[in-house]
Amino acid sequence: MHSILNMMDQSTDKIIDKYKVFEDWLRCNGAEFSLLELRSYDDNHANGMSCGGGVEADKDGTEEKKETKESIPDVKIYQESCSISEDSEMRGVHAKIDIPTDTICVAIPKKCLITVEMGQATEIGQIILKSDLDLDAPKHIFLMIYLLWDRKVNGENSFFKPYYDILPKTLSNIPIFWSDQELQYLKGSYLLTQIKDRLEAITEDYYSICEVAPQLKNIATFDEFKWARMCVCSRNFGLQIDGHRTSALVPHADMLNHHRPRETKWSYDDELQAFTITTLQPIAAGSQVYDSYGQKCNHRFLLNYGFAVEDNSEPDGFCPNEVPIALSMREDDPLYDLRYEFWMRGEHEGCNFSGGFSRSDPTLSALMSMVAASANVNRSNTNMGNDQMTETINNSKTSPPHNDGSTLTPVVRRIRVCISNNENTRILFSLLRVLVANQEELRAMATSPTLPFGDSGRSVYLSKALRGSNAVANRENSQDSSATFIAIQRAAFLRTCKDIRNPINLSNEKAALALLLEVVASALGSYPTTLSQDRVDLMNEVAYPKFSNRRHAKIQVKGEKEVLHHFANWAQTAINVIGVIENELKSNQSEKNVVVSTGFDEIMQDMEDDENIHFTVLRYCRDILGALRKDAFETARHKGQIRDLMG
């Protein structure tokens, strides 16, 4: 027994020493963090939590770090005699003393940062730069290459060895490392597909690099490459250093855990030549010092950092949790060909999903030249930036056009939506209207002109030219023929299926809502448990321990179901309101004096008084359905006038 205790003491000393060596290394190289102390948490309490992360700069924007403000596991300062596993993946940073607002509490000099450029300067990095490899995350790759190369080649002599020694040995909390049994906790969630896609991307990157740089196999196995990928993904910061945009691993700074709203801010200070973290509010002595990894859906937290936030709401009540809703065409649709052409418009080469042409398209450039000529304005003053579009996944299902089965083309679209009436919600309703449109409605949608960009703030001449209501000056004398101009108008200005932002009519909107209800019910049916069961399960901390992968998976799927239930309630409530409107119309058109027991105005008043009705649902019913109601009554009145004239 005594020998076992001695072994435990030696193991603890080893862990304590590596943290001390790490902090001493930073101090010796000019780092400043004297107001803070590093703590490591017992794995028995923090099973499933990721190590302190970093900031990932990718196509989704700046990706930040880890968690959490919830009940913190038992911790001890590392200098004390505490039980710390060598493979502990949970660490945090705490204030030694009271820290006032606007205080730089961390400053890490440039020499202690690992940057993208350092990876590019390696032999393998140079080979990758000269190749035409299509890598999943190029900036991450170069950080990984340096990390793997330096650890292997320089080993004990590496300048960064003290940093490498405190990196987690495993990342078992991140889903790509989960067991098959743990992945089953996510059954029904599209996150399973994203995990699979991430694994495939990492695998493809590794073997693609090995083909052009076989020496990669000498410095890293595939498992080591995968570990490095997620280390970098969860820890890197997107920075601007001396005017140059890059990404970097920042020792010590990457150990701050996540909390919203943010309590600190970070940046690279060109004057100090150091990465700094500054407090945004007072932080009491002993309190954990947090970073914010941003306002994100839990699927991004879980996929990239290995945790899910139980209450992911912002101070204003908004919750960024999302769920991808899949919409597809029915292959037995009698209007398949017509609908397919419209459904896929904007997906062809040179076009973006938002419709029209991409900014770099030569046809659009030619059009803008003509527009600029007609308005006598300089092209540099016409900012044609596209609006930020939805994250849309188009590879879930493929089907050939009916008239030509030689080419497989995606017909399923997934739109990520949250409990909000944002751009993605509007796109969702636009797609629904297209899917339920009859032939007359579909032809009207497909041939009505629209703009691929707004003309707000443009000159009168430019606005008129964009809308085709003003001939381009001297067009007859230019090299651009009338046929070319007409072709440009037709190609660039026709709507796509995302552009049906306003309802078509009451019957189309009712059908769209019914389809939404059907799609949501199908999505909810793919989960093995209900939302109410998930809520009960999360109250059981024995079966779903704090910080465990099982609990984080349950939090993720619960959040998805909450969004789905919101849209189911939205659809059903709106269908009920449309029923009231239909009864009013029947009463208005009837020759008999039929009294409607409850009218639209009364329903709206009841909804405004009902605290359980989400404001997005109320606004939709009051504003959108209210406008449709007015249109329907106006149409009925007009038809009545015609009948009177004919009678």
C-alpha positions in Angstrom: 0.0 0.0 0.0 2.8 2.3 0.9 4.5 1.7 -2.4 1.3 2.5 -4.3 1.0 5.8 -2.4 4.6 6.6 -3.3 3.9 5.9 -7.0 0.8 8.2 -6.8 2.9 11.0 -5.2 5.6 10.6 -7.9 2.9 10.7 -10.6 1.3 13.8 -9.1 4.8 15.5 -8.8 5.3 14.7 -12.5 2.1 16.4 -13.5 2.7 19.4 -11.2 6.2 19.7 -12.6 5.1 19.9 -16.2 2.7 22.7 -15.4 5.4 24.5 -13.5 7.9 24.0 -16.3 5.3 25.3 -18.8 4.6 28.5 -16.9 8.4 29.0 -16.1 9.0 28.7 -19.9 6.5 31.3 -20.7 7.8 33.7 -18.0 11.4 33.3 -19.2 10.3 34.3 -22.7 8.5 37.4 -21.6 4.9 36.3 -21.0 2.9 38.0 -18.3 0.0 36.3 -16.5 0.9 37.0 -12.8 -2.7 37.8 -11.9 -3.8 34.3 -12.9 -3.2 30.7 -11.9 -3.7 27.6 -13.9 -5.8 24.8 -12.4 -6.4 21.3 -13.7 -9.6 19.4 -12.9 -9.9 15.7 -11.9 -11.0 13.6 -14.8 -13.4 11.8 -12.5 -15.4 15.0 -12.2 -14.7 16.3 -15.7 -15.2 13.3 -17.9 -16.1 14.3 -21.4 -14.9 17.9 -21.2 -12.5 19.2 -23.7 -9.2 20.9 -22.9 -9.0 24.7 -23.1 -9.6 25.5 -26.7 -8.6 28.1 -29.2 -10.2 30.1 -31.9 -10.8 28.5 -35.3 -10.9 30.9 -38.2 -12.9 29.2 -41.0 -15.7 29.7 -43.4 -18.2 29.9 -40.6 -16.4 32.9 -39.1 -14.2 33.0 -36.0 -14.5 29.8 -34.1 -13.6 30.0 -30.4 -13.1 27.7 -27.4 -14.6 25.6 -24.7 -16.8 25.7 -21.6 -18.4 26.2 -18.9 -20.0 28.4 -16.2 -22.1 25.7 -14.9 -21.3 23.9 -11.6 -17.5 23.6 -11.6 -16.0 20.3 -10.5 -13.8 20.1 -7.4 -10.5 21.8 -8.2 -7.3 22.6 -6.5 -4.4 24.9 -7.4 -1.8 22.7 -9.1 0.9 23.6 -6.5 -1.2 21.7 -3.8 -1.1 18.0 -3.3 -4.1 17.0 -5.4 -5.0 14.0 -7.5 -4.5 15.0 -11.2 -4.5 12.5 -14.0 -1.6 12.8 -16.5 -4.2 12.6 -19.2 -6.5 15.2 -17.6 -8.3 17.0 -20.4 -10.1 19.6 -18.3 -8.2 22.8 -17.3 -9.1 26.3 -16.4 -7.6 29.6 -15.4 -8.5 31.4 -12.2 -7.9 34.9 -10.8 -5.3 35.1 -8.0 -6.6 38.5 -6.8 -9.5 40.8 -7.7 -8.9 42.0 -11.2 -10.5 45.3 -12.3 -12.2 46.1 -15.7 -9.9 46.9 -18.7 -6.9 45.0 -17.3 -4.5 43.1 -19.5 -4.4 39.8 -17.6 -2.5 37.8 -20.2 0.2 38.8 -22.6 2.0 36.1 -24.6 4.9 37.4 -26.8 5.0 36.6 -30.5 8.0 34.2 -30.1 5.7 31.9 -28.1 3.1 31.7 -30.8 2.9 28.9 -33.4 1.6 30.5 -36.6 0.5 29.3 -40.0 3.6 30.7 -41.6 5.8 28.5 -39.4 4.1 25.5 -40.8 4.4 26.8 -44.3 8.1 27.2 -43.9 8.7 23.5 -43.2 9.7 21.1 -45.9 6.2 19.5 -46.0 4.6 22.9 -45.8 6.5 24.1 -48.9 5.5 20.9 -50.8 1.8 21.5 -49.9 2.0 25.2 -51.0 3.4 24.2 -54.3 0.8 21.5 -54.9 -2.8 21.9 -56.0 -4.3 20.0 -53.1 -7.8 20.9 -52.2 -7.6 20.6 -48.4 -10.5 20.9 -46.0 -8.9 23.5 -43.7 -5.6 24.8 -45.1 -4.7 27.1 -42.2 -5.3 24.3 -39.8 -3.2 22.0 -41.9 -0.1 24.2 -41.7 -0.5 24.6 -37.9 -0.8 20.8 -37.6 2.2 20.3 -39.8 4.4 22.4 -37.6 3.1 20.9 -34.4 3.7 17.3 -35.7 7.0 18.1 -37.4 8.5 20.0 -34.5 7.5 17.4 -31.9 9.0 14.6 -34.0 12.1 16.2 -35.5 13.2 18.4 -32.6 11.7 16.4 -29.8 13.3 17.2 -26.4 15.1 20.1 -28.0 12.0 21.8 -29.3 11.5 25.4 -28.1 7.8 24.5 -27.6 8.3 21.3 -25.7 6.9 22.7 -22.4 3.7 23.6 -24.3 3.5 20.2 -26.1 3.8 18.4 -22.7 0.7 20.0 -21.3 -1.5 19.4 -24.4 -4.1 16.7 -23.8 -2.9 13.2 -24.7 -6.4 12.2 -25.8 -9.5 14.1 -27.0 -12.1 11.5 -26.1 -14.8 14.2 -25.5 -14.7 15.3 -29.2 -17.3 13.3 -31.2 -14.9 12.1 -34.0 -13.2 10.1 -31.2 -16.4 8.7 -29.7 -17.1 5.0 -29.7 -19.9 3.6 -31.7 -22.0 3.2 -28.6 -21.5 6.9 -27.7 -22.4 7.9 -31.2 -25.7 6.2 -30.8 -26.6 8.8 -28.2 -26.9 11.2 -31.2 -29.3 8.9 -33.2 -31.7 11.0 -35.3 -29.4 14.0 -35.4 -27.8 15.3 -38.6 -24.6 15.8 -36.5 -23.8 12.1 -37.1 -23.5 13.0 -40.8 -21.3 15.9 -40.0 -19.1 13.8 -37.8 -18.7 11.3 -40.6 -17.9 14.1 -43.0 -15.3 15.5 -40.7 -13.6 12.1 -40.4 -13.7 11.6 -44.2 -12.2 15.1 -44.7 -9.4 14.4 -42.2 -8.7 11.0 -43.8 -8.6 12.5 -47.3 -6.3 15.3 -46.2 -3.8 12.9 -44.6 -3.5 10.6 -47.5 -3.6 13.4 -50.1 -0.6 15.0 -48.4 1.2 11.7 -48.1 0.9 11.3 -51.8 2.8 14.6 -52.5 4.9 14.5 -49.3 5.5 10.9 -48.3 7.7 12.1 -45.4 4.5 13.0 -43.5 4.1 9.3 -42.7 7.5 9.5 -40.9 6.4 12.2 -38.5 2.8 11.3 -37.9 0.4 8.3 -38.1 -3.1 8.9 -39.2 -4.3 8.8 -35.6 -1.7 11.4 -34.6 -2.8 13.6 -37.6 -6.4 13.3 -36.5 -5.4 14.3 -32.9 -3.5 17.3 -34.2 -6.4 18.3 -36.4 -8.8 18.6 -33.5 -6.2 20.1 -31.2 -5.7 22.9 -33.7 -9.4 23.2 -34.5 -10.3 23.6 -30.8 -7.4 25.8 -29.8 -6.3 28.2 -32.6 -6.9 31.9 -32.8 -7.5 34.0 -35.9 -5.3 37.0 -35.6 -3.9 40.0 -37.5 -0.2 40.3 -36.8 1.6 43.3 -38.2 -1.3 43.8 -40.7 -1.2 40.2 -41.8 -4.2 37.9 -41.2 -3.1 34.5 -39.9 -4.0 31.8 -37.3 -2.0 30.8 -34.3 -1.7 28.5 -31.4 -1.3 30.6 -28.2 0.0 28.8 -25.2 -1.9 29.6 -21.9 -4.5 31.7 -23.6 -6.0 28.5 -25.1 -6.8 27.3 -21.6 -9.6 29.7 -20.9 -13.0 28.1 -20.8 -16.2 29.3 -22.5 -18.9 31.5 -21.0 -21.5 33.9 -22.5 -21.8 36.8 -22.3 -18.1 37.4 -22.7 -16.1 38.6 -19.7 -12.8 39.2 -21.6 -11.6 40.1 -25.1 -8.4 39.1 -26.9 -6.3 40.6 -29.7 -2.8 40.8 -31.0 -1.2 44.1 -29.9 1.3 45.2 -32.5 2.8 47.7 -30.1 3.5 45.1 -27.4 4.2 42.4 -30.1 2.1 40.1 -28.0 -1.2 38.3 -27.8 -3.3 39.9 -25.0 -6.4 39.1 -23.1 -8.2 42.1 -21.4 -11.0 42.0 -18.9 -14.3 43.6 -19.8 -15.7 43.5 -16.2 -14.3 43.0 -12.7 -13.3 39.4 -11.9 -13.2 38.4 -8.2 -10.2 36.6 -6.7 -10.6 32.8 -7.1 -13.1 33.1 -9.9 -12.5 31.3 -13.1 -11.5 33.6 -16.0 -13.5 32.9 -19.1 -13.2 33.5 -22.8 -16.3 33.5 -25.1 -16.1 31.1 -28.0 -18.9 33.1 -29.6 -22.6 32.9 -30.1 -22.9 29.4 -31.6 -25.2 26.5 -32.0 -24.5 23.6 -29.7 -23.7 21.4 -32.7 -20.6 23.6 -33.4 -19.5 23.5 -29.8 -19.9 19.7 -29.7 -18.3 19.0 -33.0 -15.3 21.3 -32.6 -14.8 21.5 -28.8 -16.4 18.4 -27.3 -19.1 20.0 -25.1 -22.7 21.3 -25.3 -24.1 24.1 -23.2 -27.2 23.1 -21.2 -28.7 26.6 -21.4 -27.3 28.1 -24.6 -29.5 31.3 -24.4 -28.1 34.8 -24.7 -29.0 37.5 -22.1 -31.8 38.7 -24.4 -33.4 35.2 -24.5 -32.2 34.3 -28.0 -31.0 30.8 -28.4 -28.6 30.1 -31.3 -29.3 26.4 -31.3 -30.2 25.2 -34.8 -31.5 22.2 -36.6 -31.2 21.4 -40.4 -34.6 21.0 -41.9 -34.5 18.9 -45.1 -36.8 19.7 -48.0 -37.0 17.7 -51.2 -39.0 17.3 -54.4 -41.3 14.3 -54.7 -40.2 12.2 -57.7 -43.8 11.4 -58.5 -44.6 15.1 -58.7 -46.6 15.6 -62.0 -44.8 19.0 -62.2 -41.4 17.5 -61.5 -39.6 18.9 -64.6 -41.0 22.4 -64.2 -40.3 22.4 -60.5 -36.9 20.9 -60.9 -35.7 23.6 -63.2 -36.7 26.2 -60.8 -35.5 24.2 -57.7 -32.0 24.0 -59.2 -31.8 27.5 -60.7 -28.7 29.2 -59.4 -26.9 26.0 -58.7 -25.1 25.8 -62.1 -21.6 27.0 -62.8 -21.1 30.7 -62.4 -24.2 31.1 -60.2 -24.6 31.1 -56.4 -27.4 29.6 -54.4 -28.9 33.0 -53.8 -29.7 33.4 -57.5 -28.2 35.5 -60.2 -24.5 35.5 -60.9 -21.5 35.4 -58.5 -19.6 38.7 -58.2 -16.7 37.4 -60.4 -19.0 36.2 -63.2 -18.0 37.9 -66.5 -21.6 38.3 -67.6 -22.6 40.2 -64.5 -19.4 42.3 -64.9 -20.5 43.1 -68.5 -23.9 44.1 -67.2 -22.5 46.3 -64.5 -20.3 48.0 -67.1 -23.4 48.9 -69.1 -25.2 50.0 -66.0 -22.3 52.2 -65.0 -22.2 53.7 -68.5 -25.9 54.5 -68.4 -25.7 56.2 -65.0 -22.3 57.8 -65.7 -20.9 56.4 -62.5 -17.7 54.8 -61.6 -17.8 51.0 -61.1 -15.7 51.4 -57.9 -18.6 53.2 -56.3 -21.1 50.4 -56.9 -20.6 48.0 -54.1 -22.1 44.7 -55.3 -21.5 42.7 -52.2 -23.8 39.7 -51.8 -25.8 39.3 -48.7 -24.7 36.6 -46.3 -26.5 33.4 -47.3 -27.7 30.3 -45.4 -25.5 27.4 -44.6 -27.1 24.9 -47.0 -26.1 21.3 -47.6 -27.0 20.0 -51.0 -25.5 16.5 -51.0 -28.0 14.5 -49.0 -29.9 13.0 -51.9 -29.5 12.9 -55.7 -31.9 12.3 -58.5 -31.7 12.8 -62.2 -34.0 15.2 -64.1 -36.9 13.3 -65.6 -36.0 14.2 -69.2 -32.4 13.2 -68.9 -31.2 10.6 -66.5 -27.6 10.9 -67.5 -26.7 13.5 -64.8 -27.3 13.1 -61.1 -28.1 16.4 -59.4 -28.9 17.2 -55.8 -32.6 17.8 -55.1 -32.5 17.9 -51.3 -31.8 21.1 -49.5 -31.1 21.4 -45.8 -31.7 24.8 -44.2 -30.3 25.4 -40.7 -33.0 27.2 -38.7 -33.2 28.4 -35.1 -36.0 29.9 -33.0 -36.0 33.2 -34.8 -37.4 34.8 -37.9 -34.0 35.3 -39.5 -32.8 35.0 -43.1 -32.7 31.2 -43.0 -36.3 31.1 -41.7 -37.4 33.3 -44.7 -35.5 31.0 -47.1 -37.2 28.0 -45.5 -40.7 29.4 -46.1 -39.6 30.4 -49.6 -38.6 26.8 -50.5 -41.8 25.5 -49.0 -43.9 27.8 -51.2 -42.1 26.5 -54.2 -42.6 22.8 -53.3 -46.4 23.2 -52.9 -47.0 25.6 -55.8 -49.5 24.5 -58.5 -48.6 24.9 -62.2 -49.9 28.5 -62.5 -48.2 29.6 -59.4 -44.9 27.9 -60.3 -44.8 29.5 -63.7 -45.4 32.9 -62.2 -42.7 32.4 -59.7 -40.2 31.1 -62.2 -40.7 33.9 -64.7 -41.0 36.9 -62.4 -37.9 39.1 -62.4 -35.9 39.8 -59.4 -32.5 41.4 -58.6 -29.5 39.4 -57.5 -28.6 42.3 -55.2 -30.4 45.3 -53.7 -30.3 48.8 -55.3 -30.8 50.6 -52.0 -28.8 53.8 -52.1 -28.1 53.7 -55.8 -28.6 56.6 -58.2 -32.0 56.8 -60.0 -30.3 55.9 -63.2 -28.7 52.8 -61.7 -31.9 51.7 -60.1 -33.8 52.1 -63.3 -31.2 50.3 -65.3 -31.1 47.4 -62.9 -34.8 47.0 -63.1 -34.8 47.1 -66.9 -37.0 50.2 -67.0 -34.4 52.4 -68.5 -32.5 51.7 -71.7 -28.7 51.6 -71.3 -27.3 54.8 -72.9 -25.9 54.3 -76.3 -26.6 50.6 -76.2 -27.3 50.4 -79.9 -23.8 51.8 -80.5 -22.0 49.6 -78.0 -20.4 46.2 -78.6 -23.1 44.6 -76.5 -26.0 43.7 -78.7 -29.7 43.7 -77.8 -29.7 39.9 -77.7 -26.8 39.9 -75.3 -28.5 42.4 -73.0 -31.8 40.5 -73.0 -29.9 37.3 -72.3 -28.2 38.9 -69.4 -31.5 40.2 -68.0 -33.1 36.8 -68.3 -30.2 34.9 -66.7 -29.3 37.4 -63.9 -32.7 38.7 -62.9 -34.9 35.6 -62.8 -35.9 34.4 -59.4 -34.5 31.3 -57.7 -36.4 29.2 -55.3 -35.0 31.2 -52.4 -36.5 34.4 -53.6 -40.2 33.7 -52.8 -40.1 35.8 -49.7 -43.7 37.0 -49.8 -46.7 34.6 -49.7 -48.3 33.8 -53.0 -51.8 33.5 -51.8 -53.8 32.0 -48.8 -54.1 28.5 -50.3 -50.4 28.2 -51.2 -49.4 29.4 -47.8 -51.7 26.9 -46.1 -50.2 24.1 -48.2 -46.7 25.3 -47.3 -47.5 25.2 -43.6 -49.0 21.8 -43.9 -45.8 20.6 -45.6 -43.7 22.1 -42.9 -45.8 20.3 -40.3 -45.2 17.0 -42.2 -41.5 17.5 -42.5 -41.0 18.4 -38.9 -43.1 15.4 -37.7 -40.9 13.2 -39.8 -37.7 14.7 -38.4 -39.0 14.3 -34.8 -39.9 10.7 -35.6 -36.3 9.9 -36.4 -35.2 10.3 -32.8 -35.6 7.4 -30.4 -36.8 9.6 -27.5 -39.2 12.5 -27.2 -38.4 16.0 -26.0 -40.2 15.5 -22.7 -38.2 12.3 -22.1 -34.9 14.2 -22.8 -35.8 16.8 -20.2 -36.5 14.1 -17.7 -33.3 12.3 -18.6 -31.2 15.4 -18.0 -32.5 15.6 -14.5 -30.9 12.3 -13.8 -27.2 13.1 -13.2 -26.5 9.4 -12.3 -27.4 8.1 -15.8 -26.3 11.4 -17.4 -23.3 12.6 -15.4 -22.2 16.2 -15.6 -19.7 16.8 -18.5 -20.1 13.2 -19.8 -20.3 12.6 -23.6 -23.7 11.0 -23.0 -25.0 14.1 -21.4 -23.6 16.4 -24.0 -25.2 14.3 -26.7 -28.5 14.5 -24.9 -28.2 18.3 -24.6 -27.5 18.5 -28.4 -30.6 16.4 -29.5 -32.8 18.1 -26.9 -31.9 21.5 -28.5 -32.7 20.2 -32.0 -36.1 19.0 -30.9 -36.9 22.3 -29.2 -36.4 24.0 -32.5 -38.5 21.4 -34.4 -41.3 21.8 -31.9 -41.2 25.6 -32.3 -41.7 25.2 -36.1 -44.4 22.6 -35.6 -46.2 25.0 -33.2 -45.7 27.8 -35.7 -47.2 25.7 -38.6 -50.2 24.4 -36.6 -51.0 27.8 -35.1 -50.9 29.5 -38.5 -53.0 26.8 -40.1 -55.6 27.4 -37.4 -55.5 31.1 -38.1 -56.0 30.5 -41.8 -59.0 28.4 -41.0 -60.5 31.4 -39.2 -59.8 33.6 -42.2 -61.4 31.0 -44.5 -64.5 31.0 -42.4 -64.6 34.8 -42.5 -64.4 34.7 -46.3 -67.1 32.2 -46.6 -69.3 34.3 -44.4 -68.5 37.4 -46.5 -69.3 35.6 -49.7 -72.5 33.9 -48.5 -75.8 35.4 -49.4 -77.0 34.4 -46.0 -76.1 36.4 -43.0 -73.7 33.9 -41.4 -72.1 35.0 -38.2 -68.5 33.9 -37.5 -68.1 33.1 -33.8 -64.4 34.1 -33.6 -62.8 36.4 -36.1 -59.2 37.2 -37.1 -59.0 40.3 -34.8 -60.2 38.3 -31.8 -57.7 35.5 -32.5 -54.8 38.1 -32.8 -55.8 39.6 -29.5 -55.9 36.2 -27.8 -52.4 35.4 -29.2 -51.0 38.7 -28.0 -52.3 38.0 -24.5 -50.9 34.4 -24.5 -47.4 34.4 -23.1 -46.8 30.9 -24.6 -47.0 32.2 -28.2 -43.5 33.1 -29.5 -43.3 36.6 -30.9 -42.1 35.2 -34.3 -45.3 33.2 -34.6 -47.4 36.2 -33.5 -45.8 38.5 -36.0 -46.2 36.0 -38.8 -49.8 35.5 -38.1 -50.6 39.1 -37.5 -48.5 40.7 -40.4 -48.1 38.0 -43.1 -51.5 36.2 -42.7 -53.1 39.5 -42.0 -51.9 40.9 -45.3 -53.1 37.7 -47.1 -56.5 38.1 -45.5 -56.8 41.7 -46.8 -55.8 40.5 -50.3 -58.3 37.7 -50.2 -61.1 40.1 -49.1 -60.1 42.6 -51.8 -60.1 39.9 -54.4 -63.5 38.7 -53.2 -64.8 42.2 -53.3 -63.5 42.7 -56.8 -65.1 39.5 -58.0 -68.3 40.5 -56.5 -68.2 43.8 -58.4 -67.7 42.0 -61.6 -70.6 39.7 -60.9 -72.8 42.7 -60.2 -71.8 44.3 -63.5 -72.4 41.2 -65.4 -75.7 40.5 -63.6 
